[in-house]
Amino acid sequence: MTKEQKEYLVTWQIEIYADSAEEAAQEALEIQRDHESIANVFTVSDGETEETIDFYQTAADEFWADRKGDPRC
């Protein structure tokens, strides 16, 4: 860690029905690791501020921004 870097708490939240805490954690891990999953919204806090980072929405915004003026879109 450099002097310029800050420590962040990054959380991802999901509700899962399971028979045990371990089974729920295993299911959440599988969802996060699935390359086709849209489990990509995180809450990030530096202890003073908190924000939501939505990589799915960012990717969608970039996709459509790249196609502005494209008559097929």
QUISULJO-V220443 format. One record per residue. N is the residue number from 1. RES is the residue in one letter. PHI is phi as a letter, one per 30 degrees, with the letter a starting at -180 (* if undefined). Layout:
BEGIN
n=[N:N]
res=[RES:RES]
phi=[PHI:PHI]
END
This chain:
BEGIN
n=[1:2:3:4:5:6:7:8:9:10:11:12:13:14:15:16:17:18:19:20:21:22:23:24:25:26:27:28:29:30:31:32:33:34:35:36:37:38:39:40:41:42:43:44:45:46:47:48:49:50:51:52:53:54:55:56:57:58:59:60:61:62:63:64:65:66:67:68:69:70:71:72:73]
res=[M:T:K:E:Q:K:E:Y:L:V:T:W:Q:I:E:I:Y:A:D:S:A:E:E:A:A:Q:E:A:L:E:I:Q:R:D:H:E:S:I:A:N:V:F:T:V:S:D:G:E:T:E:E:T:I:D:F:Y:Q:T:A:A:D:E:F:W:A:D:R:K:G:D:P:R:C]
phi=[*:c:d:d:d:c:c:b:c:c:b:b:b:a:c:b:c:a:d:a:d:d:d:d:d:d:d:d:d:d:d:d:d:d:d:c:d:c:d:b:c:b:c:b:b:c:j:c:b:b:b:c:c:c:d:d:d:d:d:d:d:d:e:d:d:d:c:e:i:d:d:d:c]
END
